Amino acid sequence: MKADRLLSILLLLQTRGRVPATELAERLEVSVRTIYRDVDSLSAAGVPVFSERGRHGGIRLLPGYRTDVTGMTADEARALFVLSAQSAHSDLGLDRALGSALRKVMAALPAPHRTDAERISERILVDPARWMRTAPAGDHPGPDLGELQYAVFADRRLFLRYRHSGTPEPVEYTVDPYGLVSKATVWYLVADLHGEPRLFRTDRMLAAEPTDEVVRRRPGVGLGEVWGALREQVERVPKEVPVRVRVRRARLDMFLRIHGGRLTSPPPAPRCGPAEDWVELAPAFPALAAVRMLLAFGADLEVLGPAAARREMARAAAEALSLYRD
């Protein structure tokens, strides 16, 4: 720990030139007295470091003392420091390690690129969370990701108690993990269950315990390949159900804002002269039952076809009528 702290002090001084002892102590979470002892250790090791007293004093290196790592372009330097805006490091407990690593990289950057790298965190902010995203009420926070990391890196099978969506009772699995994936701020465990690839959301895990058994992954198969196949399964668009509807022109703008992305052909252009009261459109839905959402338009929308879609709308309207009849 002391060696890492001494290196951090050295790199901070190379980056800043002069740093107050109180700031070094705060950054490295030690006392000011410890910082001065570390400075003495650096000096004894031949590092030209000294203290300046007074209002504008601090700890500094002799000018020109540094080790540059050459060969890094300006774009490469900026790209590295965008990493500090990601949330995955915090979830994995690596945010402090990331900060330490970036300080070391900053000190090693060629001088012409250092300013641009420093400005990245001031000019670029990456917020991967979706708008108004909140955890569903009652969701389990999930196990410590450290346990999952251990199973992944130690090549151990993993025992899970898992609650599937829409299923009140948890089930128990012993899985063979490939790795962890962060997708839109949600963490997933990618693993084989009985030799078949599966995705497990960490916030649905009630327990996750590494076992003493060695993992049994499929030969020659890696995390990237398994994740790609699983993602394709999730994102595969099912065959859509084409529907013909007519909408009152007064509600057309609202319909287009909500369902415009479902249209299989552009809406008709407004005609000259008196405007017709109804406009026919051709949306498509992922399943027949999805047409029920069109009931929100009441009598301002009529499903013209196919017949199965009209029957689905009639059943939905009858169910609503029965519920509210009294």
VEXFI-139449 format. One record per residue (C-alpha): residue number from 1; x, y, z. Coordinates in steps of 0.001 Angstrom, whole numbers, always signed. Example, Ala and Ser with C-alpha at 12.3 -4.5 7.8 and 13.67 -1.06 7.14 Angstrom:
% VEXFI-139449
<rec resi="1" u="+12300" v="-4500" w="+7800"/>
<rec resi="2" u="+13670" v="-1060" w="+7140"/>
//
This chain:
% VEXFI-139449
<rec resi="1" u="+0" v="+0" w="+0"/>
<rec resi="2" u="+2834" v="+2418" w="+843"/>
<rec resi="3" u="+4584" v="+1767" w="-2465"/>
<rec resi="4" u="+1350" v="+2496" w="-4342"/>
<rec resi="5" u="+872" v="+5673" w="-2311"/>
<rec resi="6" u="+4419" v="+6844" w="-3016"/>
<rec resi="7" u="+3876" v="+6286" w="-6725"/>
<rec resi="8" u="+573" v="+8187" w="-6591"/>
<rec resi="9" u="+2291" v="+11130" w="-4865"/>
<rec resi="10" u="+5050" v="+11151" w="-7441"/>
<rec resi="11" u="+2620" v="+11084" w="-10356"/>
<rec resi="12" u="+408" v="+13789" w="-8858"/>
<rec resi="13" u="+3444" v="+16017" w="-8417"/>
<rec resi="14" u="+4549" v="+15349" w="-12005"/>
<rec resi="15" u="+1060" v="+16307" w="-13198"/>
<rec resi="16" u="+481" v="+19385" w="-11052"/>
<rec resi="17" u="+3977" v="+20669" w="-10330"/>
<rec resi="18" u="+3146" v="+21746" w="-6745"/>
<rec resi="19" u="+431" v="+20256" w="-4499"/>
<rec resi="20" u="-414" v="+21249" w="-892"/>
<rec resi="21" u="+218" v="+18479" w="+1624"/>
<rec resi="22" u="-3390" v="+18773" w="+2834"/>
<rec resi="23" u="-4697" v="+18074" w="-683"/>
<rec resi="24" u="-2422" v="+15040" w="-1056"/>
<rec resi="25" u="-3603" v="+13741" w="+2296"/>
<rec resi="26" u="-7256" v="+14197" w="+1323"/>
<rec resi="27" u="-6826" v="+12504" w="-2078"/>
<rec resi="28" u="-4928" v="+9531" w="-682"/>
<rec resi="29" u="-7024" v="+9320" w="+2515"/>
<rec resi="30" u="-4116" v="+9538" w="+4957"/>
<rec resi="31" u="-2916" v="+12124" w="+7476"/>
<rec resi="32" u="-739" v="+15108" w="+6600"/>
<rec resi="33" u="+1952" v="+13649" w="+8856"/>
<rec resi="34" u="+1926" v="+10464" w="+6746"/>
<rec resi="35" u="+2337" v="+12547" w="+3584"/>
<rec resi="36" u="+5453" v="+14244" w="+4994"/>
<rec resi="37" u="+6880" v="+10842" w="+5982"/>
<rec resi="38" u="+6214" v="+9634" w="+2428"/>
<rec resi="39" u="+7976" v="+12705" w="+1038"/>
<rec resi="40" u="+11006" v="+11876" w="+3201"/>
<rec resi="41" u="+10931" v="+8312" w="+1819"/>
<rec resi="42" u="+10842" v="+9611" w="-1756"/>
<rec resi="43" u="+13740" v="+11965" w="-1042"/>
<rec resi="44" u="+15754" v="+9145" w="+524"/>
<rec resi="45" u="+15153" v="+7096" w="-2618"/>
<rec resi="46" u="+16737" v="+9820" w="-4753"/>
<rec resi="47" u="+13574" v="+11578" w="-5979"/>
<rec resi="48" u="+14201" v="+15372" w="-6043"/>
<rec resi="49" u="+11153" v="+16316" w="-3969"/>
<rec resi="50" u="+10993" v="+19151" w="-1444"/>
<rec resi="51" u="+8532" v="+21188" w="+607"/>
<rec resi="52" u="+7863" v="+24903" w="+302"/>
<rec resi="53" u="+6480" v="+26751" w="+3302"/>
<rec resi="54" u="+4192" v="+29738" w="+3306"/>
<rec resi="55" u="+739" v="+30627" w="+2033"/>
<rec resi="56" u="+1446" v="+29404" w="-1502"/>
<rec resi="57" u="+3708" v="+26572" w="-462"/>
<rec resi="58" u="+3330" v="+22878" w="-960"/>
<rec resi="59" u="+5240" v="+19831" w="-2055"/>
<rec resi="60" u="+6889" v="+19843" w="-5449"/>
<rec resi="61" u="+9468" v="+18195" w="-7665"/>
<rec resi="62" u="+12479" v="+19871" w="-9196"/>
<rec resi="63" u="+11488" v="+21225" w="-12638"/>
<rec resi="64" u="+12136" v="+18792" w="-15472"/>
<rec resi="65" u="+12015" v="+15646" w="-13339"/>
<rec resi="66" u="+9619" v="+13275" w="-15073"/>
<rec resi="67" u="+9346" v="+10180" w="-17250"/>
<rec resi="68" u="+7299" v="+10571" w="-20438"/>
<rec resi="69" u="+5678" v="+7728" w="-22294"/>
<rec resi="70" u="+5764" v="+8601" w="-25980"/>
<rec resi="71" u="+3784" v="+7300" w="-28908"/>
<rec resi="72" u="+285" v="+8177" w="-27663"/>
<rec resi="73" u="-1818" v="+10381" w="-29923"/>
<rec resi="74" u="-4152" v="+13153" w="-28759"/>
<rec resi="75" u="-7238" v="+11107" w="-29705"/>
<rec resi="76" u="-5928" v="+8104" w="-27758"/>
<rec resi="77" u="-5393" v="+10270" w="-24696"/>
<rec resi="78" u="-8909" v="+11729" w="-24895"/>
<rec resi="79" u="-10429" v="+8284" w="-25421"/>
<rec resi="80" u="-8788" v="+6955" w="-22261"/>
<rec resi="81" u="-10223" v="+9700" w="-20092"/>
<rec resi="82" u="-13783" v="+9212" w="-21316"/>
<rec resi="83" u="-13585" v="+6002" w="-19249"/>
<rec resi="84" u="-13917" v="+8043" w="-16079"/>
<rec resi="85" u="-17523" v="+8912" w="-17000"/>
<rec resi="86" u="-18719" v="+5301" w="-16997"/>
<rec resi="87" u="-20762" v="+3843" w="-14096"/>
<rec resi="88" u="-19665" v="+226" w="-14482"/>
<rec resi="89" u="-16458" v="+827" w="-12490"/>
<rec resi="90" u="-18477" v="+2021" w="-9497"/>
<rec resi="91" u="-20792" v="-1002" w="-9668"/>
<rec resi="92" u="-17745" v="-3289" w="-9603"/>
<rec resi="93" u="-16066" v="-1376" w="-6786"/>
<rec resi="94" u="-13316" v="-165" w="-9121"/>
<rec resi="95" u="-14002" v="+3582" w="-9176"/>
<rec resi="96" u="-11078" v="+4391" w="-6856"/>
<rec resi="97" u="-8809" v="+2076" w="-8827"/>
<rec resi="98" u="-9867" v="+3836" w="-12032"/>
<rec resi="99" u="-9052" v="+7239" w="-10554"/>
<rec resi="100" u="-5631" v="+6010" w="-9472"/>
<rec resi="101" u="-4951" v="+4479" w="-12882"/>
<rec resi="102" u="-5949" v="+7651" w="-14719"/>
<rec resi="103" u="-3652" v="+9747" w="-12518"/>
<rec resi="104" u="-774" v="+7467" w="-13473"/>
<rec resi="105" u="-1668" v="+7692" w="-17144"/>
<rec resi="106" u="-2020" v="+11485" w="-16899"/>
<rec resi="107" u="+1462" v="+11824" w="-15473"/>
<rec resi="108" u="+2886" v="+9637" w="-18235"/>
<rec resi="109" u="+1207" v="+11507" w="-21094"/>
<rec resi="110" u="+3296" v="+13704" w="-23356"/>
<rec resi="111" u="+2889" v="+17336" w="-22304"/>
<rec resi="112" u="+1042" v="+18472" w="-25494"/>
<rec resi="113" u="-1787" v="+15973" w="-24850"/>
<rec resi="114" u="-2204" v="+16494" w="-21108"/>
<rec resi="115" u="-4443" v="+19565" w="-21316"/>
<rec resi="116" u="-6896" v="+17905" w="-23710"/>
<rec resi="117" u="-7063" v="+14830" w="-21503"/>
<rec resi="118" u="-7816" v="+16960" w="-18426"/>
<rec resi="119" u="-10630" v="+18754" w="-20252"/>
<rec resi="120" u="-12436" v="+15525" w="-21163"/>
<rec resi="121" u="-14069" v="+15177" w="-17743"/>
<rec resi="122" u="-15062" v="+18872" w="-17894"/>
<rec resi="123" u="-16483" v="+18805" w="-21441"/>
<rec resi="124" u="-17836" v="+15253" w="-21932"/>
<rec resi="125" u="-20359" v="+13580" w="-19629"/>
<rec resi="126" u="-21660" v="+10079" w="-20314"/>
<rec resi="127" u="-24868" v="+9194" w="-18448"/>
<rec resi="128" u="-25900" v="+5683" w="-19548"/>
<rec resi="129" u="-29153" v="+5619" w="-17540"/>
<rec resi="130" u="-32400" v="+6023" w="-19469"/>
<rec resi="131" u="-34777" v="+8894" w="-18747"/>
<rec resi="132" u="-37034" v="+8427" w="-15705"/>
<rec resi="133" u="-35592" v="+4968" w="-15101"/>
<rec resi="134" u="-36325" v="+3733" w="-11594"/>
<rec resi="135" u="-36016" v="+303" w="-10061"/>
<rec resi="136" u="-39387" v="-1498" w="-9808"/>
<rec resi="137" u="-40846" v="-1421" w="-6325"/>
<rec resi="138" u="-39799" v="-4408" w="-4268"/>
<rec resi="139" u="-36952" v="-5430" w="-6583"/>
<rec resi="140" u="-34102" v="-7176" w="-4812"/>
<rec resi="141" u="-30860" v="-5153" w="-5048"/>
<rec resi="142" u="-29035" v="-8305" w="-6121"/>
<rec resi="143" u="-25913" v="-9926" w="-4704"/>
<rec resi="144" u="-22541" v="-8272" w="-4325"/>
<rec resi="145" u="-20963" v="-8213" w="-7756"/>
<rec resi="146" u="-17729" v="-9178" w="-6062"/>
<rec resi="147" u="-19049" v="-12705" w="-5483"/>
<rec resi="148" u="-19962" v="-12988" w="-9143"/>
<rec resi="149" u="-16572" v="-11621" w="-10181"/>
<rec resi="150" u="-14856" v="-14218" w="-8008"/>
<rec resi="151" u="-16780" v="-17056" w="-9650"/>
<rec resi="152" u="-15958" v="-15692" w="-13109"/>
<rec resi="153" u="-12232" v="-15176" w="-12501"/>
<rec resi="154" u="-11704" v="-18256" w="-10342"/>
<rec resi="155" u="-13464" v="-20473" w="-12916"/>
<rec resi="156" u="-15956" v="-21817" w="-10371"/>
<rec resi="157" u="-19515" v="-22974" w="-10902"/>
<rec resi="158" u="-22114" v="-20716" w="-9325"/>
<rec resi="159" u="-25183" v="-21582" w="-7239"/>
<rec resi="160" u="-28095" v="-19182" w="-7822"/>
<rec resi="161" u="-31458" v="-18577" w="-6187"/>
<rec resi="162" u="-33247" v="-16691" w="-8938"/>
<rec resi="163" u="-36653" v="-15071" w="-9327"/>
<rec resi="164" u="-37934" v="-14968" w="-12891"/>
<rec resi="165" u="-40157" v="-12111" w="-14043"/>
<rec resi="166" u="-43809" v="-12850" w="-13278"/>
<rec resi="167" u="-42946" v="-15863" w="-11099"/>
<rec resi="168" u="-43421" v="-15393" w="-7340"/>
<rec resi="169" u="-41398" v="-18411" w="-6215"/>
<rec resi="170" u="-37609" v="-18419" w="-6739"/>
<rec resi="171" u="-35843" v="-21339" w="-8380"/>
<rec resi="172" u="-32376" v="-22740" w="-7782"/>
<rec resi="173" u="-29736" v="-23301" w="-10439"/>
<rec resi="174" u="-26087" v="-24312" w="-10630"/>
<rec resi="175" u="-24634" v="-22550" w="-13645"/>
<rec resi="176" u="-21332" v="-22303" w="-15490"/>
<rec resi="177" u="-20478" v="-18579" w="-15803"/>
<rec resi="178" u="-18743" v="-17009" w="-18792"/>
<rec resi="179" u="-18713" v="-13446" w="-17486"/>
<rec resi="180" u="-20604" v="-10290" w="-16551"/>
<rec resi="181" u="-22145" v="-7811" w="-19004"/>
<rec resi="182" u="-23442" v="-4306" w="-18265"/>
<rec resi="183" u="-26233" v="-3391" w="-20687"/>
<rec resi="184" u="-27866" v="+50" w="-20279"/>
<rec resi="185" u="-26910" v="+134" w="-16550"/>
<rec resi="186" u="-28336" v="-3360" w="-15937"/>
<rec resi="187" u="-25864" v="-6108" w="-15028"/>
<rec resi="188" u="-26297" v="-9601" w="-16443"/>
<rec resi="189" u="-24541" v="-12864" w="-15741"/>
<rec resi="190" u="-23872" v="-14827" w="-18938"/>
<rec resi="191" u="-23738" v="-18535" w="-18123"/>
<rec resi="192" u="-24527" v="-22015" w="-19352"/>
<rec resi="193" u="-27357" v="-23931" w="-17728"/>
<rec resi="194" u="-27200" v="-27637" w="-18591"/>
<rec resi="195" u="-24965" v="-26708" w="-21517"/>
<rec resi="196" u="-27350" v="-24073" w="-22939"/>
<rec resi="197" u="-26591" v="-20312" w="-22892"/>
<rec resi="198" u="-28714" v="-18235" w="-20520"/>
<rec resi="199" u="-28946" v="-14640" w="-19271"/>
<rec resi="200" u="-29510" v="-13887" w="-15587"/>
<rec resi="201" u="-30220" v="-10341" w="-14353"/>
<rec resi="202" u="-28248" v="-9676" w="-11193"/>
<rec resi="203" u="-31120" v="-7699" w="-9623"/>
<rec resi="204" u="-33283" v="-10838" w="-9754"/>
<rec resi="205" u="-30728" v="-12948" w="-7903"/>
<rec resi="206" u="-31710" v="-13632" w="-4308"/>
<rec resi="207" u="-28430" v="-15470" w="-3666"/>
<rec resi="208" u="-25236" v="-16166" w="-5603"/>
<rec resi="209" u="-22614" v="-18460" w="-4089"/>
<rec resi="210" u="-19466" v="-19770" w="-5802"/>
<rec resi="211" u="-19058" v="-23522" w="-5395"/>
<rec resi="212" u="-15919" v="-25656" w="-5150"/>
<rec resi="213" u="-16646" v="-27218" w="-8548"/>
<rec resi="214" u="-14591" v="-26179" w="-11557"/>
<rec resi="215" u="-16609" v="-24416" w="-14257"/>
<rec resi="216" u="-17762" v="-26547" w="-17216"/>
<rec resi="217" u="-17788" v="-24183" w="-20175"/>
<rec resi="218" u="-18208" v="-25391" w="-23736"/>
<rec resi="219" u="-14762" v="-25831" w="-25366"/>
<rec resi="220" u="-13665" v="-22960" w="-27590"/>
<rec resi="221" u="-16610" v="-20714" w="-26645"/>
<rec resi="222" u="-16011" v="-17283" w="-25080"/>
<rec resi="223" u="-18055" v="-14550" w="-23438"/>
<rec resi="224" u="-18307" v="-12390" w="-26585"/>
<rec resi="225" u="-19696" v="-15219" w="-28686"/>
<rec resi="226" u="-22271" v="-16304" w="-26082"/>
<rec resi="227" u="-23367" v="-12719" w="-25396"/>
<rec resi="228" u="-23776" v="-12027" w="-29123"/>
<rec resi="229" u="-26039" v="-15040" w="-29569"/>
<rec resi="230" u="-28151" v="-14186" w="-26524"/>
<rec resi="231" u="-28482" v="-10544" w="-27550"/>
<rec resi="232" u="-29660" v="-11600" w="-31002"/>
<rec resi="233" u="-32346" v="-13786" w="-29423"/>
<rec resi="234" u="-33585" v="-10918" w="-27252"/>
<rec resi="235" u="-33563" v="-8332" w="-30029"/>
<rec resi="236" u="-34986" v="-10532" w="-32760"/>
<rec resi="237" u="-38145" v="-8798" w="-34012"/>
<rec resi="238" u="-41141" v="-11170" w="-34166"/>
<rec resi="239" u="-43335" v="-11273" w="-37236"/>
<rec resi="240" u="-45649" v="-8296" w="-36974"/>
<rec resi="241" u="-49417" v="-8201" w="-37470"/>
<rec resi="242" u="-50437" v="-5623" w="-40114"/>
<rec resi="243" u="-53585" v="-3682" w="-39250"/>
<rec resi="244" u="-55750" v="-1150" w="-41077"/>
<rec resi="245" u="-57307" v="+1613" w="-39030"/>
<rec resi="246" u="-59104" v="+4882" w="-39539"/>
<rec resi="247" u="-58540" v="+7813" w="-37197"/>
<rec resi="248" u="-60456" v="+11062" w="-36860"/>
<rec resi="249" u="-58306" v="+13852" w="-38239"/>
<rec resi="250" u="-58652" v="+15785" w="-34992"/>
<rec resi="251" u="-56724" v="+12960" w="-33231"/>
<rec resi="252" u="-54273" v="+12239" w="-36047"/>
<rec resi="253" u="-51387" v="+14195" w="-34524"/>
<rec resi="254" u="-51763" v="+12321" w="-31241"/>
<rec resi="255" u="-51892" v="+8969" w="-33040"/>
<rec resi="256" u="-48731" v="+9765" w="-35005"/>
<rec resi="257" u="-46862" v="+10828" w="-31855"/>
<rec resi="258" u="-47709" v="+7542" w="-30117"/>
<rec resi="259" u="-47830" v="+5029" w="-32977"/>
<rec resi="260" u="-46126" v="+6783" w="-35871"/>
<rec resi="261" u="-43179" v="+4399" w="-35635"/>
<rec resi="262" u="-45505" v="+1453" w="-36321"/>
<rec resi="263" u="-46730" v="+2700" w="-39698"/>
<rec resi="264" u="-45812" v="+496" w="-42658"/>
<rec resi="265" u="-46478" v="+3343" w="-45100"/>
<rec resi="266" u="-46436" v="+7137" w="-44787"/>
<rec resi="267" u="-49675" v="+8829" w="-43711"/>
<rec resi="268" u="-51617" v="+10460" w="-46551"/>
<rec resi="269" u="-50835" v="+14096" w="-47260"/>
<rec resi="270" u="-53582" v="+16620" w="-46423"/>
<rec resi="271" u="-55873" v="+17223" w="-49382"/>
<rec resi="272" u="-56856" v="+20599" w="-50773"/>
<rec resi="273" u="-60370" v="+21733" w="-50082"/>
<rec resi="274" u="-62567" v="+20500" w="-47237"/>
<rec resi="275" u="-60658" v="+18092" w="-44999"/>
<rec resi="276" u="-62074" v="+14601" w="-44689"/>
<rec resi="277" u="-63115" v="+13635" w="-41159"/>
<rec resi="278" u="-61323" v="+10240" w="-41186"/>
<rec resi="279" u="-57792" v="+9269" w="-42211"/>
<rec resi="280" u="-56861" v="+5659" w="-42999"/>
<rec resi="281" u="-53509" v="+4331" w="-41782"/>
<rec resi="282" u="-51645" v="+1016" w="-41828"/>
<rec resi="283" u="-49762" v="+306" w="-38571"/>
<rec resi="284" u="-48266" v="-3054" w="-37573"/>
<rec resi="285" u="-48143" v="-4581" w="-34083"/>
<rec resi="286" u="-45841" v="-7249" w="-32583"/>
<rec resi="287" u="-48818" v="-9420" w="-31596"/>
<rec resi="288" u="-52554" v="-9486" w="-32145"/>
<rec resi="289" u="-53298" v="-8668" w="-28504"/>
<rec resi="290" u="-51235" v="-5471" w="-28826"/>
<rec resi="291" u="-54020" v="-3815" w="-30844"/>
<rec resi="292" u="-55888" v="-3412" w="-27541"/>
<rec resi="293" u="-53792" v="-334" w="-26819"/>
<rec resi="294" u="-55770" v="+1433" w="-29551"/>
<rec resi="295" u="-58794" v="+1493" w="-27216"/>
<rec resi="296" u="-57202" v="+4573" w="-25687"/>
<rec resi="297" u="-58582" v="+6530" w="-28677"/>
<rec resi="298" u="-62158" v="+5465" w="-27913"/>
<rec resi="299" u="-64619" v="+6213" w="-30697"/>
<rec resi="300" u="-62046" v="+8363" w="-32511"/>
<rec resi="301" u="-60398" v="+5256" w="-33979"/>
<rec resi="302" u="-61814" v="+2192" w="-35728"/>
<rec resi="303" u="-59914" v="-960" w="-36635"/>
<rec resi="304" u="-60949" v="-1874" w="-40188"/>
<rec resi="305" u="-59082" v="-5148" w="-40530"/>
<rec resi="306" u="-58119" v="-7873" w="-40418"/>
<rec resi="307" u="-61176" v="-9535" w="-38925"/>
<rec resi="308" u="-59118" v="-11108" w="-36118"/>
<rec resi="309" u="-57982" v="-7641" w="-35006"/>
<rec resi="310" u="-61596" v="-6378" w="-34988"/>
<rec resi="311" u="-62634" v="-9376" w="-32850"/>
<rec resi="312" u="-59754" v="-8677" w="-30448"/>
<rec resi="313" u="-60893" v="-5064" w="-30091"/>
<rec resi="314" u="-64492" v="-6194" w="-29538"/>
<rec resi="315" u="-63416" v="-8612" w="-26774"/>
<rec resi="316" u="-61358" v="-5907" w="-25077"/>
<rec resi="317" u="-64259" v="-3422" w="-25246"/>
<rec resi="318" u="-66679" v="-6052" w="-23857"/>
<rec resi="319" u="-64335" v="-6835" w="-20958"/>
<rec resi="320" u="-64043" v="-3138" w="-20108"/>
<rec resi="321" u="-67813" v="-2683" w="-20354"/>
<rec resi="322" u="-68393" v="-5633" w="-18028"/>
<rec resi="323" u="-65943" v="-4258" w="-15504"/>
<rec resi="324" u="-67525" v="-806" w="-15398"/>
<rec resi="325" u="-71189" v="-1704" w="-16040"/>
<rec resi="326" u="-72259" v="-1005" w="-12447"/>
//
